[in-house]
Structures are given as structure tokens and as C-alpha cells.
Amino acid sequence: MGDMIYQEARLEEYENIGKLQANSFLDSPFLTIITDVLKKSDYYPAFVET
């Protein structure tokens, strides 16, 4: 396996980074329990992203 290269995120990348992180955790049991509390389950992806 090759070396990992890290770089500091640029300000214009933050929105995409947030979407990537949110999508990575949509199925997390810690977060899915929140869907019962939301008024509409359709709001769940936006909630996790926020």
C-alpha cells in the first residue's frame, strides 16, 4: 500500500467534505435513532449533513 498524502482543506472544499462525511454516516445506528424524532424522515440526510 502506498503512502497517504494529507493536505489542508481549502475553504471552497468544506461543503463537499461535509456531504462526504454525512453520506458516510447515514447508516450509523447512533444517528439513525434520530429519524424517529424528525417531523419527516426525508429531512434525515440534511440533518446529518448539518
C-alpha distance matrix in Angstrom:
0.0 3.8 6.8 9.0 12.4 15.4 18.9 22.2 23.4 26.5 29.6 29.7 26.3 27.5 29.2 26.2 24.0 26.8 26.9 23.2 23.5 26.8 25.5 22.7 25.4 28.2 28.1 27.8 30.8 31.5 32.2 33.7 36.7 37.7 38.5 41.7 42.9 42.3 45.4 43.4 40.1 39.4 38.9 36.0 33.1 34.9 35.6 32.0 31.0 33.8
3.8 0.0 3.7 6.5 9.3 12.8 16.0 19.6 21.0 23.9 27.3 27.4 24.2 25.7 27.7 24.8 22.7 25.8 26.2 22.7 23.2 26.7 25.7 23.1 26.0 28.9 29.2 29.0 32.2 32.6 32.9 34.7 37.7 38.4 39.3 42.6 43.5 42.8 45.8 43.9 40.7 39.8 39.1 36.3 33.2 34.7 35.5 31.9 30.6 33.2
6.8 3.7 0.0 3.8 6.4 9.7 13.1 16.6 18.5 21.5 24.9 25.5 22.5 23.8 26.2 23.6 21.2 24.3 25.3 21.9 22.1 25.8 25.3 22.7 25.4 28.6 29.2 28.6 31.8 31.7 32.1 34.2 37.1 37.6 38.7 42.1 42.7 41.9 45.0 43.3 40.4 39.4 38.4 35.7 32.7 33.8 34.4 30.9 29.4 31.7
9.0 6.5 3.8 0.0 3.8 6.5 10.0 13.3 15.0 18.1 21.4 22.1 18.9 20.0 22.5 20.1 17.5 20.6 21.7 18.5 18.6 22.3 22.1 19.7 22.3 25.5 26.4 25.8 29.1 28.9 29.0 31.2 34.2 34.4 35.5 39.0 39.4 38.6 41.6 40.0 37.2 36.2 35.0 32.3 29.3 30.2 30.8 27.4 25.8 28.0
12.4 9.3 6.4 3.8 0.0 3.8 6.8 10.4 12.3 15.2 18.7 19.4 16.7 18.1 20.8 18.7 16.4 19.7 21.1 18.3 18.7 22.4 22.6 20.6 23.3 26.4 27.8 27.2 30.7 30.1 29.9 32.3 35.2 35.0 36.2 39.7 39.9 38.8 41.7 40.2 37.6 36.3 34.9 32.6 29.4 29.9 30.6 27.4 25.4 27.3
15.4 12.8 9.7 6.5 3.8 0.0 3.8 6.9 9.1 12.3 15.6 16.8 14.1 15.1 18.2 16.6 14.0 17.1 19.0 16.5 16.5 20.3 21.0 19.2 21.6 24.8 26.5 25.7 29.1 28.2 27.8 30.5 33.2 32.7 34.1 37.6 37.4 36.3 39.3 38.0 35.6 34.4 32.6 30.4 27.3 27.5 28.0 24.9 22.8 24.4
18.9 16.0 13.1 10.0 6.8 3.8 0.0 3.8 6.2 8.9 12.4 13.8 11.7 13.0 16.3 15.2 13.0 16.2 18.3 16.5 16.8 20.4 21.4 20.2 22.5 25.5 27.7 27.0 30.4 29.2 28.5 31.2 33.9 33.0 34.4 37.9 37.4 36.1 38.8 37.6 35.5 34.1 32.1 30.2 27.1 26.7 27.4 24.7 22.2 23.4
22.2 19.6 16.6 13.3 10.4 6.9 3.8 0.0 3.8 6.4 9.5 11.7 10.0 10.7 14.3 14.1 11.8 14.5 17.2 16.1 16.0 19.3 21.0 20.1 22.1 24.9 27.4 26.5 29.9 28.3 27.4 30.3 32.8 31.5 33.0 36.5 35.6 34.3 36.9 36.0 34.2 32.8 30.5 28.8 25.8 25.0 25.5 23.1 20.4 21.1
23.4 21.0 18.5 15.0 12.3 9.1 6.2 3.8 0.0 3.8 6.5 8.3 6.3 7.0 10.6 10.5 8.6 11.4 14.0 13.3 13.7 16.7 18.3 18.0 20.1 22.5 25.3 24.8 28.2 26.7 25.4 28.1 30.7 29.2 30.4 34.0 33.1 31.5 33.9 32.9 31.2 29.5 27.3 25.9 22.8 21.8 22.6 20.4 17.4 18.2
26.5 23.9 21.5 18.1 15.2 12.3 8.9 6.4 3.8 0.0 3.8 5.5 5.4 7.0 10.2 10.7 10.1 12.6 15.0 15.0 15.9 18.4 20.1 20.4 22.4 24.5 27.6 27.3 30.7 29.2 27.5 30.1 32.7 30.9 31.8 35.4 34.3 32.4 34.5 33.4 32.1 30.1 27.8 26.9 23.7 22.3 23.4 21.7 18.4 18.8
29.6 27.3 24.9 21.4 18.7 15.6 12.4 9.5 6.5 3.8 0.0 3.8 5.4 5.6 8.4 10.2 10.2 11.7 14.1 15.2 15.9 17.7 19.8 20.6 22.2 23.9 27.3 27.0 30.3 28.5 26.5 29.1 31.5 29.3 30.2 33.7 32.3 30.2 32.1 31.3 30.3 28.2 25.7 25.1 22.2 20.2 21.3 20.2 16.7 16.6
29.7 27.4 25.5 22.1 19.4 16.8 13.8 11.7 8.3 5.5 3.8 0.0 3.8 5.7 7.1 8.3 9.6 11.3 12.9 14.1 15.6 17.2 18.7 20.1 22.0 23.3 26.7 27.0 30.4 29.0 26.7 28.9 31.5 29.3 29.8 33.3 32.2 29.8 31.4 30.2 29.2 26.8 24.5 24.3 21.1 19.2 21.0 20.0 16.3 16.6
26.3 24.2 22.5 18.9 16.7 14.1 11.7 10.0 6.3 5.4 5.4 3.8 0.0 3.8 5.7 5.5 6.2 8.7 10.2 10.7 12.4 14.4 15.6 16.6 18.9 20.4 23.6 23.9 27.4 26.3 24.1 26.3 29.1 27.3 27.8 31.4 30.7 28.4 30.4 29.0 27.5 25.3 23.2 22.5 19.1 17.8 19.5 17.9 14.3 15.4
27.5 25.7 23.8 20.0 18.1 15.1 13.0 10.7 7.0 7.0 5.6 5.7 3.8 0.0 3.8 5.5 5.0 6.1 8.7 9.8 10.4 12.1 14.2 15.2 16.8 18.3 21.7 21.6 24.9 23.4 21.2 23.7 26.3 24.2 25.0 28.6 27.5 25.5 27.6 26.5 25.1 23.3 20.8 19.9 16.9 15.3 16.5 15.0 11.5 12.0
29.2 27.7 26.2 22.5 20.8 18.2 16.3 14.3 10.6 10.2 8.4 7.1 5.7 3.8 0.0 3.8 5.4 5.2 6.4 8.7 10.0 10.6 12.4 14.3 15.8 16.6 20.2 20.6 23.9 22.7 20.0 22.0 24.7 22.4 22.8 26.3 25.4 23.0 24.8 23.4 22.2 20.0 17.8 17.3 14.1 12.3 14.1 13.1 9.3 10.2
26.2 24.8 23.6 20.1 18.7 16.6 15.2 14.1 10.5 10.7 10.2 8.3 5.5 5.5 3.8 0.0 3.8 5.4 5.1 6.2 8.6 9.8 10.6 12.3 14.5 15.5 18.8 19.6 23.1 22.5 20.0 21.6 24.7 23.0 23.0 26.8 26.4 24.0 25.9 24.2 22.4 20.2 18.5 17.6 14.0 13.2 15.3 13.6 10.2 12.2
24.0 22.7 21.2 17.5 16.4 14.0 13.0 11.8 8.6 10.1 10.2 9.6 6.2 5.0 5.4 3.8 0.0 3.8 5.4 5.1 6.2 8.6 9.9 10.6 12.7 14.5 17.6 17.8 21.3 20.4 18.3 20.5 23.5 22.0 22.6 26.3 25.9 24.0 26.4 24.9 22.9 21.2 19.3 17.7 14.4 13.9 15.2 12.8 9.8 11.8
26.8 25.8 24.3 20.6 19.7 17.1 16.2 14.5 11.4 12.6 11.7 11.3 8.7 6.1 5.2 5.4 3.8 0.0 3.8 5.4 5.2 6.1 8.6 9.8 10.9 12.3 15.7 15.8 19.0 17.8 15.4 17.7 20.4 18.6 19.3 22.9 22.3 20.4 22.8 21.5 19.8 18.2 16.0 14.5 11.4 10.6 11.5 9.3 6.1 8.0
26.9 26.2 25.3 21.7 21.1 19.0 18.3 17.2 14.0 15.0 14.1 12.9 10.2 8.7 6.4 5.1 5.4 3.8 0.0 3.8 5.5 5.1 6.1 8.5 10.1 10.6 14.1 15.0 18.4 17.9 15.2 16.6 19.8 18.1 18.1 21.9 21.7 19.5 21.6 19.8 17.8 15.9 14.2 12.8 9.2 9.1 11.0 9.0 5.9 9.0
23.2 22.7 21.9 18.5 18.3 16.5 16.5 16.1 13.3 15.0 15.2 14.1 10.7 9.8 8.7 6.2 5.1 5.4 3.8 0.0 3.8 5.5 5.2 6.2 8.9 10.3 13.2 14.0 17.8 17.6 15.4 17.0 20.3 19.3 19.5 23.3 23.5 21.7 24.1 22.2 19.7 18.1 16.9 14.8 11.3 12.1 13.6 10.8 8.6 11.9
23.5 23.2 22.1 18.6 18.7 16.5 16.8 16.0 13.7 15.9 15.9 15.6 12.4 10.4 10.0 8.6 6.2 5.2 5.5 3.8 0.0 3.8 5.5 5.1 6.6 8.9 11.7 11.6 15.2 14.5 12.7 14.8 17.9 17.0 17.8 21.5 21.5 20.2 23.1 21.6 19.1 18.1 16.5 13.9 11.0 11.9 12.3 8.9 7.5 10.5
26.8 26.7 25.8 22.3 22.4 20.3 20.4 19.3 16.7 18.4 17.7 17.2 14.4 12.1 10.6 9.8 8.6 6.1 5.1 5.5 3.8 0.0 3.8 5.4 5.4 6.2 9.7 10.1 13.4 12.8 10.3 12.0 15.1 13.9 14.3 18.1 18.1 16.6 19.4 17.8 15.3 14.4 12.7 10.2 7.3 8.4 8.9 5.5 4.8 8.2
25.5 25.7 25.3 22.1 22.6 21.0 21.4 21.0 18.3 20.1 19.8 18.7 15.6 14.2 12.4 10.6 9.9 8.6 6.1 5.2 5.5 3.8 0.0 3.8 5.5 5.3 8.4 10.0 13.5 14.0 11.6 12.3 15.9 15.3 15.0 18.7 19.5 17.9 20.4 18.2 15.3 14.1 13.4 10.8 7.6 9.9 11.2 8.2 7.8 11.5
22.7 23.1 22.7 19.7 20.6 19.2 20.2 20.1 18.0 20.4 20.6 20.1 16.6 15.2 14.3 12.3 10.6 9.8 8.5 6.2 5.1 5.4 3.8 0.0 3.8 6.0 7.7 8.4 12.3 12.8 11.4 12.5 16.0 16.1 16.4 19.9 20.9 19.8 22.7 20.9 17.7 17.2 16.4 13.4 10.7 13.1 13.5 10.0 10.1 13.5
25.4 26.0 25.4 22.3 23.3 21.6 22.5 22.1 20.1 22.4 22.2 22.0 18.9 16.8 15.8 14.5 12.7 10.9 10.1 8.9 6.6 5.4 5.5 3.8 0.0 3.8 5.5 5.1 8.9 9.1 7.6 9.1 12.4 12.6 13.3 16.7 17.6 17.0 20.2 18.7 15.6 15.8 14.8 11.3 9.6 12.1 11.6 7.9 9.4 12.3
28.2 28.9 28.6 25.5 26.4 24.8 25.5 24.9 22.5 24.5 23.9 23.3 20.4 18.3 16.6 15.5 14.5 12.3 10.6 10.3 8.9 6.2 5.3 6.0 3.8 0.0 3.8 5.6 8.6 9.5 7.1 7.1 10.8 10.8 10.5 14.1 15.4 14.4 17.3 15.4 12.1 12.3 11.8 8.3 6.9 10.2 10.0 7.1 9.1 12.2
28.1 29.2 29.2 26.4 27.8 26.5 27.7 27.4 25.3 27.6 27.3 26.7 23.6 21.7 20.2 18.8 17.6 15.7 14.1 13.2 11.7 9.7 8.4 7.7 5.5 3.8 0.0 3.8 6.3 8.6 7.4 6.4 10.0 11.3 11.0 14.0 16.0 15.8 18.8 16.9 13.3 14.2 14.4 10.7 10.2 13.7 13.1 10.4 12.9 15.7
27.8 29.0 28.6 25.8 27.2 25.7 27.0 26.5 24.8 27.3 27.0 27.0 23.9 21.6 20.6 19.6 17.8 15.8 15.0 14.0 11.6 10.1 10.0 8.4 5.1 5.6 3.8 0.0 3.8 5.3 5.4 6.1 8.9 10.5 11.5 14.2 15.7 16.1 19.5 18.4 15.1 16.4 15.8 12.0 11.9 14.8 13.4 10.4 13.1 15.4
30.8 32.2 31.8 29.1 30.7 29.1 30.4 29.9 28.2 30.7 30.3 30.4 27.4 24.9 23.9 23.1 21.3 19.0 18.4 17.8 15.2 13.4 13.5 12.3 8.9 8.6 6.3 3.8 0.0 3.8 5.4 5.1 6.5 9.2 10.5 12.3 14.1 15.4 18.8 18.1 15.0 17.1 16.7 13.0 14.0 16.7 14.8 12.4 15.7 17.5
31.5 32.6 31.7 28.9 30.1 28.2 29.2 28.3 26.7 29.2 28.5 29.0 26.3 23.4 22.7 22.5 20.4 17.8 17.9 17.6 14.5 12.8 14.0 12.8 9.1 9.5 8.6 5.3 3.8 0.0 3.8 5.9 6.3 8.1 10.6 12.4 13.2 14.6 18.3 18.2 15.6 17.7 16.5 12.9 14.0 16.0 13.4 11.1 14.4 15.5
32.2 32.9 32.1 29.0 29.9 27.8 28.5 27.4 25.4 27.5 26.5 26.7 24.1 21.2 20.0 20.0 18.3 15.4 15.2 15.4 12.7 10.3 11.6 11.4 7.6 7.1 7.4 5.4 5.4 3.8 0.0 3.8 5.4 5.7 7.8 10.4 11.0 11.6 15.3 14.9 12.3 14.1 12.7 9.1 10.3 12.3 9.7 7.6 11.2 12.4
33.7 34.7 34.2 31.2 32.3 30.5 31.2 30.3 28.1 30.1 29.1 28.9 26.3 23.7 22.0 21.6 20.5 17.7 16.6 17.0 14.8 12.0 12.3 12.5 9.1 7.1 6.4 6.1 5.1 5.9 3.8 0.0 3.8 5.2 5.6 8.2 10.0 10.6 13.9 13.1 10.0 12.3 11.9 8.3 10.1 12.8 10.8 9.4 13.0 14.6
36.7 37.7 37.1 34.2 35.2 33.2 33.9 32.8 30.7 32.7 31.5 31.5 29.1 26.3 24.7 24.7 23.5 20.4 19.8 20.3 17.9 15.1 15.9 16.0 12.4 10.8 10.0 8.9 6.5 6.3 5.4 3.8 0.0 3.8 5.5 6.2 7.8 9.8 13.2 13.3 11.0 14.0 13.3 10.3 12.9 15.0 12.4 11.7 15.5 16.2
37.7 38.4 37.6 34.4 35.0 32.7 33.0 31.5 29.2 30.9 29.3 29.3 27.3 24.2 22.4 23.0 22.0 18.6 18.1 19.3 17.0 13.9 15.3 16.1 12.6 10.8 11.3 10.5 9.2 8.1 5.7 5.2 3.8 0.0 3.8 5.4 5.3 6.6 10.3 10.9 9.1 12.0 10.5 7.9 10.9 12.2 9.3 9.4 13.2 13.3
38.5 39.3 38.7 35.5 36.2 34.1 34.4 33.0 30.4 31.8 30.2 29.8 27.8 25.0 22.8 23.0 22.6 19.3 18.1 19.5 17.8 14.3 15.0 16.4 13.3 10.5 11.0 11.5 10.5 10.6 7.8 5.6 5.5 3.8 0.0 3.8 5.4 5.3 8.4 7.9 5.6 8.8 8.4 6.2 9.7 11.4 9.4 10.1 13.6 14.3
41.7 42.6 42.1 39.0 39.7 37.6 37.9 36.5 34.0 35.4 33.7 33.3 31.4 28.6 26.3 26.8 26.3 22.9 21.9 23.3 21.5 18.1 18.7 19.9 16.7 14.1 14.0 14.2 12.3 12.4 10.4 8.2 6.2 5.4 3.8 0.0 3.8 5.7 8.0 8.6 7.5 11.2 11.1 9.7 13.4 14.8 12.6 13.7 17.1 17.4
42.9 43.5 42.7 39.4 39.9 37.4 37.4 35.6 33.1 34.3 32.3 32.2 30.7 27.5 25.4 26.4 25.9 22.3 21.7 23.5 21.5 18.1 19.5 20.9 17.6 15.4 16.0 15.7 14.1 13.2 11.0 10.0 7.8 5.3 5.4 3.8 0.0 3.8 6.5 8.6 8.7 11.9 10.6 9.9 13.6 14.1 11.3 13.1 16.4 15.8
42.3 42.8 41.9 38.6 38.8 36.3 36.1 34.3 31.5 32.4 30.2 29.8 28.4 25.5 23.0 24.0 24.0 20.4 19.5 21.7 20.2 16.6 17.9 19.8 17.0 14.4 15.8 16.1 15.4 14.6 11.6 10.6 9.8 6.6 5.3 5.7 3.8 0.0 3.8 5.4 6.1 8.7 7.1 7.3 11.1 11.1 9.0 11.4 14.3 13.7
45.4 45.8 45.0 41.6 41.7 39.3 38.8 36.9 33.9 34.5 32.1 31.4 30.4 27.6 24.8 25.9 26.4 22.8 21.6 24.1 23.1 19.4 20.4 22.7 20.2 17.3 18.8 19.5 18.8 18.3 15.3 13.9 13.2 10.3 8.4 8.0 6.5 3.8 0.0 3.8 6.7 8.7 7.9 9.5 13.1 12.8 11.4 14.4 16.7 16.0
43.4 43.9 43.3 40.0 40.2 38.0 37.6 36.0 32.9 33.4 31.3 30.2 29.0 26.5 23.4 24.2 24.9 21.5 19.8 22.2 21.6 17.8 18.2 20.9 18.7 15.4 16.9 18.4 18.1 18.2 14.9 13.1 13.3 10.9 7.9 8.6 8.6 5.4 3.8 0.0 3.8 5.2 5.7 7.7 10.9 11.2 10.8 13.5 15.6 15.7
40.1 40.7 40.4 37.2 37.6 35.6 35.5 34.2 31.2 32.1 30.3 29.2 27.5 25.1 22.2 22.4 22.9 19.8 17.8 19.7 19.1 15.3 15.3 17.7 15.6 12.1 13.3 15.1 15.0 15.6 12.3 10.0 11.0 9.1 5.6 7.5 8.7 6.1 6.7 3.8 0.0 3.8 5.2 5.4 8.6 10.1 9.8 11.6 14.0 14.9
39.4 39.8 39.4 36.2 36.3 34.4 34.1 32.8 29.5 30.1 28.2 26.8 25.3 23.3 20.0 20.2 21.2 18.2 15.9 18.1 18.1 14.4 14.1 17.2 15.8 12.3 14.2 16.4 17.1 17.7 14.1 12.3 14.0 12.0 8.8 11.2 11.9 8.7 8.7 5.2 3.8 0.0 3.8 5.5 7.2 8.3 9.5 11.4 12.8 14.0
38.9 39.1 38.4 35.0 34.9 32.6 32.1 30.5 27.3 27.8 25.7 24.5 23.2 20.8 17.8 18.5 19.3 16.0 14.2 16.9 16.5 12.7 13.4 16.4 14.8 11.8 14.4 15.8 16.7 16.5 12.7 11.9 13.3 10.5 8.4 11.1 10.6 7.1 7.9 5.7 5.2 3.8 0.0 3.8 5.8 5.5 6.1 8.8 10.2 10.7
36.0 36.3 35.7 32.3 32.6 30.4 30.2 28.8 25.9 26.9 25.1 24.3 22.5 19.9 17.3 17.6 17.7 14.5 12.8 14.8 13.9 10.2 10.8 13.4 11.3 8.3 10.7 12.0 13.0 12.9 9.1 8.3 10.3 7.9 6.2 9.7 9.9 7.3 9.5 7.7 5.4 5.5 3.8 0.0 3.9 5.5 5.0 6.2 8.6 9.9
33.1 33.2 32.7 29.3 29.4 27.3 27.1 25.8 22.8 23.7 22.2 21.1 19.1 16.9 14.1 14.0 14.4 11.4 9.2 11.3 11.0 7.3 7.6 10.7 9.6 6.9 10.2 11.9 14.0 14.0 10.3 10.1 12.9 10.9 9.7 13.4 13.6 11.1 13.1 10.9 8.6 7.2 5.8 3.9 0.0 3.8 5.4 5.2 6.2 8.7
34.9 34.7 33.8 30.2 29.9 27.5 26.7 25.0 21.8 22.3 20.2 19.2 17.8 15.3 12.3 13.2 13.9 10.6 9.1 12.1 11.9 8.4 9.9 13.1 12.1 10.2 13.7 14.8 16.7 16.0 12.3 12.8 15.0 12.2 11.4 14.8 14.1 11.1 12.8 11.2 10.1 8.3 5.5 5.5 3.8 0.0 3.8 5.5 5.0 6.1
35.6 35.5 34.4 30.8 30.6 28.0 27.4 25.5 22.6 23.4 21.3 21.0 19.5 16.5 14.1 15.3 15.2 11.5 11.0 13.6 12.3 8.9 11.2 13.5 11.6 10.0 13.1 13.4 14.8 13.4 9.7 10.8 12.4 9.3 9.4 12.6 11.3 9.0 11.4 10.8 9.8 9.5 6.1 5.0 5.4 3.8 0.0 3.8 5.4 5.2
32.0 31.9 30.9 27.4 27.4 24.9 24.7 23.1 20.4 21.7 20.2 20.0 17.9 15.0 13.1 13.6 12.8 9.3 9.0 10.8 8.9 5.5 8.2 10.0 7.9 7.1 10.4 10.4 12.4 11.1 7.6 9.4 11.7 9.4 10.1 13.7 13.1 11.4 14.4 13.5 11.6 11.4 8.8 6.2 5.2 5.5 3.8 0.0 3.8 5.4
31.0 30.6 29.4 25.8 25.4 22.8 22.2 20.4 17.4 18.4 16.7 16.3 14.3 11.5 9.3 10.2 9.8 6.1 5.9 8.6 7.5 4.8 7.8 10.1 9.4 9.1 12.9 13.1 15.7 14.4 11.2 13.0 15.5 13.2 13.6 17.1 16.4 14.3 16.7 15.6 14.0 12.8 10.2 8.6 6.2 5.0 5.4 3.8 0.0 3.8
33.8 33.2 31.7 28.0 27.3 24.4 23.4 21.1 18.2 18.8 16.6 16.6 15.4 12.0 10.2 12.2 11.8 8.0 9.0 11.9 10.5 8.2 11.5 13.5 12.3 12.2 15.7 15.4 17.5 15.5 12.4 14.6 16.2 13.3 14.3 17.4 15.8 13.7 16.0 15.7 14.9 14.0 10.7 9.9 8.7 6.1 5.2 5.4 3.8 0.0
